[in-house]
Amino acid sequence: MLKKPTLRKRDFPLWWLLQGISYLPFRILYFLADCLYFILYYVLGYRKKVVYNNLRNSFPDKTTTEIKSIAKQFYHNLADIIFEILKLGTISKAEMCRRAQFQNPELMQAYIDKGLTVLVLGSHACNWEWALASSPCYVNAPADGVYKPLQNDFFEKYMRFLRSRLGPNPLPMKEVLRHMIRNRQEPRLVALLSDQIPPRGEIQYWTSFLNQDTGFYVGAEKLAATFKYPVVFISVMRQQRGYYLFSFELLAEPGAVAQAGEYKITEAYARTLEKLVKQYPANYLWSHRRWKHKRPVGELPV
């Protein structure tokens, strides 16, 4: 049985409040999500300026009415995802598997059966946390979810609990290489959300993404080049509230990248994600300041 993380005494009330919310049935959680949507959009105006700027820059051909419609749908989706993430505190594996459907998971299982680890590149499109949590439903192998640790000690512990409760292993970004070397003989999934913005000094690759110069992490590219692992893109699509369809697309065969620095996988990832976002624009995380860094003057576009 999974042990709860060690908490300070003052953290217990918040822990049990969040766990108490998690025990609520989905119909009540979605009522609360509707209330949260109203608060975020109409009362607090949570990051409205960022959301609207991102949408206008990403879709210059859309009208003001269309942008507003996408923005409101985004806030609805964000509120749903917040409560669906909290639900990970109590949801059973059987219930998770019932709410998640999968297309072509055999793509990854075939590599696992050959003794290969698979790099799975996800994004902040739709419910990214359920993409990792549902991994035991579709592949017979350990799953590591690479993440950037939170600065708040309580929420760092609580998110690790939520992410690991159904079986996956949360893996801090700085421990990835050591972890993969140590577990090289055991095939597994290593999932990365590769659309996060790197720190300004760590951006090694720029490309055009949603009509804007965009810097990308290239960690997956380097891991694929080093270990000769296949790389797969995971798409998440909402079928209805609380039900998702996950599909997989091969970005690179094992050994496709001869050496780090080619960035073929990163470019393929950007193009695949761009297509997904254009198809389901309201599902993307528009409140994130994805384009706060600018391409250095004189650097040629890809």
Disulfide bonds with the S-S distance in Angstrom:
Cys97-Cys137 2.02
